[in-house]
């Protein structure tokens, strides 16, 4: 599995890598939202994990760009897990086309569950 992580916060990167990393997982890291499209074009990820704030461009704007490029035929569909700063942002995450979202603080179990949800995998209750 290849995961793109877009965040400018080292602690977010550390949490996501620790929770979703394995011997079979590789990562591409973008510290600026404007770099995501180029990174996706270079190597299509199986999952994009987007922080709510990524340098000069937030996760909502990045997700909207990915969805526009998808509908325009420029990029394939990329499952998106958005990491939000506050509960009030959940509506924007839904409207932008995120497949799943998670409100911080993060923990490994919630990250793994949200990633499976974004990938469309069945989640055991």
Secondary structure, DSSP 4 states (H G I P E B T S, - for coil): -EEEEE-S-HHHHHHHHHHH--TT-EEEEESSGGGHHHHHHHS--SEEEEESEETTEEHHHHHHHHHHHHHTTSS----EEEEESSGGGHHHHHHHT-SEEEESSP-HHHHHHHHHHHTT-----
